[in-house]
Structures are given as C-alpha cells and as structure tokens.
Amino acid sequence: MVQVQLEKEKWDIFNFANKQRLLDTVKAEFETFYGLCSVPEYWENPTASGHWQVRDLVGHMVDVIEGYLERFDLARRGQEAPPPYGLKVMASRLDERARSFRRTPREELLARFKRDYDTLMSIFEGLGQADWAGLMVSHPYMGPVPACCYPIFQIMDYSVHKWDIREKLGVPHGLSPDAADFLVPWMFVLWQGTTDLDRVGDEPIRVGFRVSGRNGGTWRVEVDREGYKYEPGPVDDLPAVFEFDPASLVLTAFGRIRAGTAYGDQAMAQRYRELFFSI
C-alpha cells in the first residue's frame, strides 16, 4: 500500500518536486504532435476532432497558447482578467477561432505555433516553488486556476489531438503512458465542468470508477441538480461501477471513444454516460 501511494505521488502536479517530470511529458507530447502537423501532405487531412483538419489543430493551438500567454502576463502584473466565457460556449468559440487561421500560410502558422510554444514553456520552466501552485492565472473559459494546471492543459491538447490525427490516418496508435497517467484524475474535473445539469433528472446519480495504471485508484461520483461531486474512496457500495485503463478513460472523457465496463445497475450507468456536453 505504501509503495502504491509513493507511486501516485509522482503524478501529483501540485507537488513542485514533479515539475520536471510534468514538463518533460509536455515536451514529448508536443514534439510528436508538431511532427505530425509538419508533414506537408497531412495539412488538409481530416481528423477525429469533428470537422477540423490538421491545419485547424495548429490554428487551435496558436489561439489557445496566445490566450494563455496573455493571461500569464496579466497575472504577473497583478491585473484583473476579463470574466471567463464558460465551458458551454467553448466548443463553438474555439472552432471559429481555429478555422480563422486557414488563411495563414502553412509554414508561417507552424513557425508561429513553435514560437508560441517555446515562449509558454519558458514561462513554465521559470516558475518557482511559490508560483507553481500559488500563482493564480485566469483561464479564458474556466476562470482562475493555479499556474501548474497549464502544463496539464497542454498535455490534454497534444495527446488527444495527435490521437485525432493518427485515428484518421488509420494507423495503429494509442496514448503515451505518461500522458495518460498524468491525465487520469483530471478527467473527473473535465466531467464536472461539462455536466449538463438539465439531464440529471429527479434522482441523484451515484457511480464509482476503478482505474488501473500508475496514477489510478477508485473514485466516488455523485451528480444531482446541484452539481457534480467526486472524491477518491471505496466504490463497492455504489449502485454502478465503471472500470477503465488510463488511456480509455481519457479518450472516453474527451468523447473520442465509448469505452469502460460498467458493473451493477446498468440504468444508472447509462444515465451517467448521457450527462455531458462536448467542448
């Protein structure tokens, strides 16, 4: 049990001791993603990210990173950021902004993406222990979050979107283990933020999750008209329990696949599956 806990602590992004491991994972995911986007014949290929082409994924990353750079600058200067847009408009707004870069020549857009990425990574690398989890930076759609969350957001984008590219190429592929393990607990944050409370109904939904991997464990989830609540804990007393490996959990939470095995009350499990809107 002690060994398991020590292993899980290595994946805690709020622990400054894990900063380099986290940033190394960002770098690895970026390099693979950027390499795929740099192949000229892939530029207008379809992806598994809705109607986006590969070039739209690059435009999306330029939009996202430049938004982050602006918000880090405001946080550093102690200035108030604009109110967050909220997650319900995130998909439509990101779509419009990503596709607006279709007018930008390929080489110019790729170079801009690389410059933006390098600038953001230099900010991450320069964060000291106090600022790592203590500096609050307002996310354009979610509002203030600790600075150390932004590398995780980068891993989400690069790992899932490189999956999107490879999926449409029809080649054997999967998520990297480090990316998947880092992302496991954040999928409950994603689900919490994308719950459509109008779909909950009169009776609360109570389910558990059992996830394998180095950062796995068990989580209890309860959803009612007041919101989505989750916490680590035993799940054997819950009406329905989902079992996932790390990559399947991530891809399911992001709406890329429909995976996981639900044990117990199948009606309860199905109600949970139907709760979420896309971002």
C-alpha positions as CSV (number, residue, x, y, z in Angstrom):
1,M,0.0,0.0,0.0
2,V,2.8,2.4,0.9
3,Q,4.5,1.6,-2.5
4,V,1.3,2.4,-4.4
5,Q,0.9,5.7,-2.6
6,L,4.5,6.7,-3.3
7,E,4.0,5.9,-7.0
8,K,0.8,8.0,-7.1
9,E,2.6,10.9,-5.5
10,K,4.9,11.1,-8.5
11,W,1.9,12.1,-10.6
12,D,0.7,14.9,-8.4
13,I,1.1,18.1,-10.5
14,F,0.7,20.4,-7.5
15,N,3.9,18.9,-5.9
16,F,6.8,21.1,-7.1
17,A,9.1,18.0,-7.0
18,N,7.2,16.7,-10.0
19,K,7.6,19.8,-12.1
20,Q,10.3,18.4,-14.4
21,R,8.5,15.1,-15.0
22,L,5.4,17.0,-16.0
23,L,7.3,19.4,-18.3
24,D,9.2,16.5,-19.9
25,T,5.8,15.0,-20.7
26,V,4.6,18.2,-22.3
27,K,7.8,18.4,-24.4
28,A,7.4,14.8,-25.6
29,E,3.8,15.2,-26.5
30,F,4.4,18.5,-28.3
31,E,7.3,17.0,-30.3
32,T,5.2,14.2,-31.6
33,F,2.2,16.4,-32.3
34,Y,4.3,19.0,-34.1
35,G,6.0,16.4,-36.1
36,L,2.7,15.1,-37.4
37,C,1.4,18.6,-38.2
38,S,4.6,19.4,-40.1
39,V,4.1,16.7,-42.7
40,P,3.0,18.7,-45.8
41,E,0.7,16.1,-47.2
42,Y,-1.2,15.9,-43.9
43,W,-2.1,19.6,-43.7
44,E,-5.6,19.4,-45.0
45,N,-6.3,15.8,-43.8
46,P,-9.4,15.2,-41.8
47,T,-9.0,14.4,-38.1
48,A,-11.1,12.7,-35.4
49,S,-11.7,16.1,-33.9
50,G,-15.1,16.8,-35.6
51,H,-14.8,18.7,-38.9
52,W,-11.3,20.0,-38.1
53,Q,-8.4,19.4,-40.5
54,V,-4.8,19.1,-39.3
55,R,-4.3,22.8,-40.1
56,D,-7.2,23.6,-37.8
57,L,-5.5,21.8,-34.9
58,V,-2.4,24.0,-35.4
59,G,-4.6,27.1,-35.5
60,H,-6.4,25.9,-32.3
61,M,-3.1,25.6,-30.5
62,V,-2.0,29.1,-31.6
63,D,-5.2,30.5,-30.4
64,V,-5.0,28.6,-27.1
65,I,-1.4,29.3,-26.3
66,E,-1.6,33.0,-27.2
67,G,-4.6,33.2,-24.8
68,Y,-2.5,31.6,-22.1
69,L,0.4,34.0,-22.7
70,E,-1.9,37.0,-22.3
71,R,-3.4,35.6,-19.1
72,F,0.0,34.8,-17.6
73,D,1.1,38.4,-18.4
74,L,-2.0,39.8,-16.6
75,A,-1.4,37.6,-13.6
76,R,2.3,38.6,-13.3
77,R,1.3,42.3,-13.5
78,G,-1.4,41.8,-10.9
79,Q,-4.1,42.9,-13.3
80,E,-7.6,41.6,-13.4
81,A,-8.5,39.3,-16.3
82,P,-11.8,39.5,-18.2
83,P,-14.6,37.3,-16.9
84,P,-14.4,33.7,-18.2
85,Y,-16.6,32.8,-21.2
86,G,-17.7,29.5,-19.6
87,L,-17.4,26.0,-21.0
88,K,-20.8,25.9,-22.8
89,V,-19.6,28.3,-25.4
90,M,-16.1,26.8,-25.6
91,A,-16.6,24.4,-28.5
92,S,-18.2,27.0,-30.8
93,R,-15.8,29.8,-29.9
94,L,-12.7,27.6,-30.3
95,D,-14.0,26.3,-33.6
96,E,-14.5,29.7,-35.1
97,R,-11.1,30.9,-33.9
98,A,-9.2,27.8,-35.0
99,R,-10.6,27.9,-38.6
100,S,-9.9,31.6,-38.9
101,F,-6.2,30.6,-39.3
102,R,-6.9,28.8,-42.6
103,R,-6.0,32.0,-44.4
104,T,-2.5,31.8,-42.9
105,P,0.2,30.0,-45.0
106,R,1.3,26.7,-43.6
107,E,4.9,27.5,-42.9
108,E,4.0,30.8,-41.3
109,L,1.4,29.2,-39.0
110,L,3.7,26.3,-38.0
111,A,6.5,28.8,-37.1
112,R,4.1,30.9,-35.1
113,F,2.9,27.8,-33.2
114,K,6.5,26.9,-32.4
115,R,7.4,30.4,-31.2
116,D,4.3,30.5,-29.0
117,Y,5.1,27.0,-27.6
118,D,8.7,28.0,-26.8
119,T,7.5,31.2,-25.0
120,L,5.0,29.3,-22.9
121,M,7.5,26.6,-22.0
122,S,10.0,29.2,-20.9
123,I,7.3,30.6,-18.5
124,F,6.6,27.1,-17.2
125,E,10.3,26.5,-16.7
126,G,10.7,29.8,-14.9
127,L,8.0,29.1,-12.3
128,G,9.5,28.8,-8.8
129,Q,8.1,26.8,-6.0
130,A,5.9,29.6,-4.6
131,D,4.3,30.4,-8.0
132,W,4.0,26.8,-9.2
133,A,0.8,26.1,-7.3
134,G,0.4,29.6,-5.8
135,L,0.1,31.9,-8.8
136,M,-3.5,32.1,-10.0
137,V,-3.9,32.6,-13.7
138,S,-7.3,33.2,-15.2
139,H,-8.2,30.6,-17.8
140,P,-10.2,32.2,-20.7
141,Y,-13.1,29.7,-20.2
142,M,-12.8,28.5,-16.6
143,G,-11.5,31.4,-14.6
144,P,-8.6,31.4,-12.1
145,V,-6.6,28.2,-11.8
146,P,-3.1,27.6,-10.4
147,A,-0.2,28.0,-12.8
148,C,0.8,24.4,-12.6
149,C,-2.5,23.4,-14.3
150,Y,-1.5,24.9,-17.6
151,P,1.1,22.2,-18.4
152,I,-1.7,19.6,-17.9
153,F,-3.9,21.5,-20.3
154,Q,-1.1,21.4,-22.8
155,I,-0.8,17.6,-22.4
156,M,-4.5,17.2,-22.9
157,D,-4.3,19.1,-26.2
158,Y,-1.2,17.4,-27.6
159,S,-2.0,13.9,-26.6
160,V,-5.7,13.9,-27.6
161,H,-5.1,15.8,-30.9
162,K,-2.2,13.7,-32.0
163,W,-4.6,10.7,-31.4
164,D,-7.1,12.5,-33.6
165,I,-4.6,12.8,-36.5
166,R,-3.5,9.2,-36.3
167,E,-7.0,7.9,-36.0
168,K,-8.0,9.4,-39.3
169,L,-4.7,8.1,-40.9
170,G,-5.9,4.6,-40.0
171,V,-2.5,3.7,-38.4
172,P,-2.1,1.6,-35.2
173,H,-1.6,4.1,-32.3
174,G,-2.6,5.0,-28.7
175,L,-1.9,7.5,-26.0
176,S,1.5,7.6,-24.4
177,P,1.5,6.1,-20.9
178,D,3.0,9.1,-19.1
179,A,0.4,11.4,-20.7
180,A,-2.5,9.1,-19.9
181,D,-1.4,8.6,-16.3
182,F,-1.0,12.3,-15.6
183,L,-4.4,12.9,-17.0
184,V,-6.4,10.3,-15.1
185,P,-7.6,12.4,-12.2
186,W,-8.3,15.4,-14.4
187,M,-11.0,13.5,-16.3
188,F,-13.2,14.0,-13.3
189,V,-12.6,17.7,-13.5
190,L,-13.5,17.6,-17.2
191,W,-16.7,15.7,-16.5
192,Q,-17.5,18.1,-13.7
193,G,-17.2,21.1,-16.0
194,T,-19.1,19.6,-18.8
195,T,-22.1,18.2,-16.9
196,D,-25.5,19.3,-18.3
197,L,-27.5,19.5,-15.1
198,D,-30.7,19.6,-17.0
199,R,-30.1,15.9,-17.9
200,V,-29.7,14.7,-14.3
201,G,-33.4,14.1,-13.5
202,D,-35.0,13.9,-10.1
203,E,-32.9,11.1,-8.6
204,P,-29.2,11.6,-8.0
205,I,-26.7,9.5,-10.0
206,R,-24.2,7.6,-7.8
207,V,-21.4,5.7,-9.6
208,G,-17.9,4.6,-8.9
209,F,-14.7,4.4,-11.0
210,R,-12.0,1.9,-10.7
211,V,-9.0,2.9,-12.9
212,S,-5.8,1.0,-13.4
213,G,-2.3,2.4,-14.0
214,R,0.3,4.2,-12.0
215,N,-2.0,7.1,-11.1
216,G,-5.1,5.0,-10.9
217,G,-7.4,4.2,-8.0
218,T,-11.1,4.4,-7.1
219,W,-13.3,7.4,-7.2
220,R,-16.9,8.0,-5.9
221,V,-19.1,10.3,-8.0
222,E,-22.5,11.8,-7.2
223,V,-24.4,14.0,-9.5
224,D,-27.6,15.8,-8.6
225,R,-29.3,19.0,-9.7
226,E,-26.8,21.0,-7.6
227,G,-23.8,19.7,-9.4
228,Y,-21.2,17.0,-10.0
229,K,-19.2,15.9,-6.9
230,Y,-16.3,13.4,-6.8
231,E,-13.7,12.2,-4.4
232,P,-11.3,9.3,-4.0
233,G,-12.7,6.5,-2.0
234,P,-14.1,2.9,-1.9
235,V,-16.7,2.1,-4.5
236,D,-18.1,-1.4,-3.6
237,D,-21.2,0.1,-2.0
238,L,-22.2,2.1,-5.1
239,P,-25.0,1.0,-7.5
240,A,-22.8,1.1,-10.6
241,V,-19.0,0.9,-11.0
242,F,-17.1,1.7,-14.2
243,E,-13.7,0.0,-14.8
244,F,-11.1,1.7,-17.1
245,D,-7.5,1.7,-18.1
246,P,-5.9,5.2,-18.2
247,A,-6.0,5.8,-21.9
248,S,-9.5,4.5,-22.3
249,L,-10.7,6.8,-19.5
250,V,-9.1,9.8,-21.2
251,L,-10.4,9.1,-24.6
252,T,-13.9,8.4,-23.2
253,A,-14.0,11.6,-21.2
254,F,-13.0,13.5,-24.3
255,G,-15.7,11.9,-26.3
256,R,-13.3,10.1,-28.7
257,I,-14.4,6.5,-27.9
258,R,-17.1,4.8,-25.8
259,A,-15.2,2.5,-23.5
260,G,-15.2,1.2,-20.0
261,T,-17.0,-1.7,-18.4
262,A,-20.0,-0.9,-16.2
263,Y,-20.8,-3.3,-13.4
264,G,-24.0,-3.2,-11.4
265,D,-27.0,-1.0,-12.2
266,Q,-27.0,-0.6,-16.0
267,A,-29.7,2.0,-16.0
268,M,-27.7,4.2,-13.5
269,A,-24.5,3.7,-15.7
270,Q,-26.4,4.8,-18.8
271,R,-27.8,7.9,-17.1
272,Y,-24.2,8.8,-16.2
273,R,-23.0,8.3,-19.8
274,E,-25.7,10.7,-21.1
275,L,-24.8,13.6,-18.8
276,F,-22.2,15.5,-20.8
277,F,-21.9,18.2,-23.5
278,S,-18.8,18.5,-25.8
279,I,-16.1,21.0,-25.6
